[in-house]
Amino acid sequence: MSYSVLLIDNEPLIVEGLRILVSMYLDDVGDIYTAYSGEDGIEQAVAHMPDVIITDIRMGEVSGLNMIEALNQRGCHSHFILLSGYAEFEYAKKAIALGVDEYLTKPIEEEELIKAWNKIIAKIKEEKARAEGSHQSESALSPFESYRESLSSADIPYGIITDGDVGELELALDQGIFEQCERIAERVFSRLSDGSYGYEESRNASLRLVEYGFSRMSRIVDIDSALGKQYISRLESIDRLKNTDRLRIWVMDAYDILIKTGSATLDGDRTDIITLAKEYIKANYNRNISLQDISSNLNINATYFSELFKKRTGITYKNYLTLVRVHQARKLLIETDMKIYEICEAVGYADVNNLNRVFEKEYGMKPNEYRKQKSNLL
């Protein structure tokens, strides 16, 4: 299944750059629409109802935030990635309040864009599955899915968990700062303890806090893993609790599991996975392999693998693949009489211009120039 996307910026060159990034690096992209102002963005969004809108925050009279607000009022259900050259929390807070899914700062890193896109597509798939699943019996849902289903209509009065709490939780979970989750949970329970809320509201708020933590970890660890089973067990145990104090302990215990398991998963010694990834790339560099191909081969979440590879090696998996291809091209230039276009195909490029570009970046000259230089030295 493909997903349509609308790109909006008042600078045409940036829109074109975004179009190239989206078409080259994102999976399952369908129609790509473009707009060059907030006003134009509103018209295009209403006309095409794209699945995802990627927009700049500053665009003259109608800013990205103004545009999103207007589209929300018109019932637009697109998911939003907001771009800004200003890493200011005030923008992020308003963006969260407007329902923006992801907030990226310029210049845009391809890995960050991939990560944001994959998270949104996962949300869209989940929404679709939930809509389709409404015709199925509840017994078809896993315990975790059942709780998430009930939370969609759970009675959590406004103010118990604020937009600020949600924004900070998402930032903490995405950055792996799990201890911050406990502090946010403490803040929520300080509101619940003033006597204004009953047990049911406290229970639903507790479930929501734990759901956020599990949602983050389910991007890394499969639901059927030991961590997944721990969380499902944790969710099911809530029905044995009878008061808000016990709920608070229940949430803190859940986050304790998250901190210990999450930290071990994210920071543990995973060199073996990186070694396997490198071996897979070296064995398959001549094919059009993608992030999904590599991560599927390793049985690991694609977004997590991408983050881990960069953390462990200092470069992206894409850059590593390029280095492997370029070094192999260099070897073929020296050791064989293959034509440049043949070498291009042999190392996994469909276009000689692409090989020329990456080879020149690495060696300071194009492949044919490199071959001539080496021949003159012999």
BAVEXZA-105882 format. One line per 4 residues: number of its first residue (from 1); their letters; for each residue x negated, y negated, z of C-alpha. Coordinates in steps of 0.05 Angstrom, whole numbers. Layout:
N
NUM) a) X/Y/Z; ...
This chain:
378
1) msys) 0/0/0; -25/-70/-16; -14/-136/21; -5/-204/-10
5) vlli) -46/-264/15; -40/-339/8; -105/-381/12; -99/-454/31
9) dnep) -152/-509/35; -155/-579/7; -223/-564/-24; -216/-522/-88
13) live) -286/-494/-81; -271/-467/-12; -206/-435/-38; -246/-402/-94
17) glri) -298/-378/-45; -243/-349/-1; -212/-315/-62; -279/-281/-77
21) lvsm) -289/-259/-5; -219/-232/0; -221/-194/-66; -291/-166/-53
25) yldd) -290/-147/20; -219/-136/44; -182/-70/35; -112/-63/6
29) vgdi) -107/-134/-21; -50/-144/-70; -28/-211/-100; -72/-271/-82
33) ytay) -38/-339/-83; -72/-406/-73; -53/-476/-49; -92/-540/-39
37) sged) -52/-578/14; -5/-566/72; 54/-587/29; 34/-541/-27
41) gieq) 22/-486/23; 93/-491/50; 121/-487/-21; 78/-427/-40
45) avah) 93/-391/25; 168/-400/18; 165/-379/-55; 123/-316/-46
49) mpdv) 131/-298/28; 59/-269/31; 41/-218/83; -19/-259/106
53) iitd) -35/-333/101; -107/-357/110; -108/-432/119; -154/-489/139
57) irmg) -134/-529/201; -149/-598/172; -116/-616/106; -95/-689/106
61) evsg) -24/-710/123; 2/-640/136; -49/-600/176; -52/-524/180
65) lnmi) -18/-526/248; 37/-572/222; 47/-526/163; 52/-464/207
69) ealn) 102/-499/252; 144/-517/191; 141/-446/164; 161/-417/231
73) qrgc) 222/-462/230; 240/-436/161; 236/-364/184; 171/-346/150
77) hshf) 145/-280/178; 75/-283/149; 15/-269/193; -36/-325/199
81) ills) -112/-331/200; -131/-403/218; -198/-431/195; -232/-490/228
85) gyae) -300/-524/226; -288/-545/297; -295/-492/351; -249/-528/400
89) feya) -205/-490/449; -149/-541/443; -138/-519/371; -140/-446/392
93) kkai) -88/-457/447; -39/-491/400; -52/-438/347; -36/-383/397
97) algv) 29/-419/417; 49/-421/343; 37/-346/335; -28/-350/296
101) deyl) -59/-280/294; -132/-298/285; -174/-361/293; -241/-364/255
105) tkpi) -292/-420/252; -329/-441/190; -374/-420/157; -336/-355/152
109) eeee) -376/-291/164; -352/-234/120; -353/-186/179; -309/-232/220
113) lika) -260/-239/163; -258/-163/154; -245/-154/228; -189/-205/228
117) wnki) -157/-176/166; -159/-105/192; -127/-125/258; -70/-161/221
121) iaki) -58/-103/173; -55/-56/233; -2/-102/263; 38/-103/198
125) keek) 35/-27/193; 57/-21/265; 115/-69/254; 137/-29/193
129) arae) 131/37/230; 172/9/287; 226/-15/239; 227/53/204
133) gshq) 224/89/270; 287/55/295; 325/109/257; 287/165/291
137) sesa) 298/194/360; 256/168/418; 229/237/429; 188/229/364
141) lspf) 147/174/398; 85/186/440; 88/163/513; 47/102/496
145) esyr) 90/85/435; 153/94/477; 129/44/528; 110/-6/474
149) esls) 179/3/443; 213/-12/509; 168/-73/520; 193/-106/456
153) sadi) 259/-120/491; 233/-121/563; 258/-176/608; 196/-217/625
157) pygi) 218/-288/643; 179/-344/610; 122/-367/654; 102/-301/686
161) itdg) 53/-287/629; 38/-353/593; 11/-366/523; -54/-386/557
165) dvge) -58/-319/593; -46/-282/527; -99/-323/491; -151/-312/545
169) lela) -135/-238/548; -144/-230/473; -210/-267/474; -235/-227/534
173) ldqg) -215/-161/503; -243/-177/434; -309/-199/464; -313/-140/512
177) ifeq) -311/-184/575; -267/-135/612; -277/-164/681; -241/-227/658
181) ceri) -178/-184/648; -175/-171/723; -179/-246/738; -122/-260/690
185) aerv) -81/-204/721; -93/-234/790; -67/-300/764; -4/-267/738
189) fsrl) 9/-231/804; 0/-296/843; 61/-321/804; 100/-257/817
193) sdgs) 87/-261/892; 125/-325/905; 191/-288/914; 225/-316/851
197) ygye) 222/-250/813; 249/-181/825; 216/-113/818; 239/-102/746
201) esrn) 206/-166/721; 142/-148/759; 143/-78/729; 152/-103/658
205) aslr) 97/-155/667; 51/-100/694; 64/-56/635; 50/-114/588
209) lvey) -17/-128/621; -39/-55/616; -13/-50/544; -60/-107/523
213) gfsr) -119/-70/551; -102/-4/518; -87/-37/452; -157/-65/450
217) msri) -189/2/467; -145/40/418; -182/2/363; -246/37/387
221) vdid) -224/103/419; -171/149/390; -106/155/430; -117/230/436
225) salg) -185/219/469; -199/224/543; -188/149/550; -122/153/514
229) kqyi) -98/209/559; -119/169/621; -79/110/598; -17/150/581
233) srle) -21/182/649; -29/113/679; 32/87/642; 75/146/663
237) sidr) 56/138/737; 88/70/742; 157/101/753; 133/126/821
241) lknt) 119/56/847; 169/17/888; 141/-53/902; 100/-110/872
245) drlr) 40/-97/916; 35/-26/890; 43/-52/819; -16/-99/829
249) iwvm) -60/-40/852; -34/0/792; -55/-54/743; -123/-64/775
253) dayd) -136/11/773; -118/11/699; -167/-45/685; -220/-9/726
257) ilik) -214/49/678; -218/0/620; -280/-34/647; -318/31/661
261) tgsa) -298/67/597; -300/5/553; -369/-17/577; -397/53/568
265) tldg) -367/58/498; -389/-11/474; -457/-14/508; -477/58/514
269) drtd) -532/90/472; -499/102/405; -562/105/364; -541/174/339
273) iitl) -481/143/302; -525/89/270; -575/143/248; -519/183/217
277) akey) -491/121/183; -559/105/153; -566/176/128; -497/174/97
281) ikan) -514/108/62; -580/135/36; -546/196/9; -488/158/-24
285) ynrn) -516/90/-44; -506/106/-117; -430/109/-106; -381/52/-93
289) islq) -378/67/-18; -339/23/29; -336/9/104; -277/56/108
293) diss) -315/112/73; -373/107/123; -330/101/185; -284/158/163
297) nlni) -344/203/152; -367/187/224; -296/194/253; -301/124/283
301) naty) -258/62/279; -280/19/220; -279/-48/257; -317/-19/316
305) fsel) -368/14/271; -380/-52/234; -391/-89/300; -435/-34/328
309) fkkr) -479/-29/266; -494/-103/266; -506/-103/341; -556/-44/337
313) tgit) -592/-63/272; -586/-138/268; -556/-135/198; -488/-116/170
317) ykny) -476/-47/140; -465/-83/73; -533/-116/77; -565/-49/95
321) ltlv) -532/-15/35; -559/-71/-9; -629/-61/17; -626/14/4
325) rvhq) -603/1/-67; -655/-52/-82; -712/-10/-54; -690/49/-96
329) arkl) -685/4/-158; -757/-20/-145; -780/53/-141; -746/70/-207
333) liet) -776/8/-241; -846/31/-222; -840/106/-230; -794/113/-291
337) dmki) -782/85/-361; -707/78/-348; -674/16/-377; -650/-38/-329
341) yeic) -577/-22/-342; -591/52/-328; -625/34/-262; -566/-11/-246
345) eavg) -518/48/-253; -565/95/-217; -566/53/-154; -492/39/-151
349) yadv) -481/-27/-186; -431/-35/-243; -459/-102/-265; -532/-117/-282
353) nnln) -522/-189/-259; -507/-163/-189; -571/-122/-189; -611/-182/-215
357) rvfe) -583/-227/-160; -597/-181/-101; -665/-158/-129; -688/-229/-139
361) keyg) -666/-247/-68; -708/-191/-40; -770/-193/-85; -770/-264/-113
365) mkpn) -761/-243/-185; -713/-205/-230; -723/-130/-243; -751/-138/-313
369) eyrk) -801/-190/-288; -821/-145/-231; -833/-87/-280; -877/-130/-325
373) qksn) -918/-155/-266; -930/-85/-241; -948/-61/-312; -1000/-116/-319
377) ll) -1033/-94/-255; -1042/-22/-279
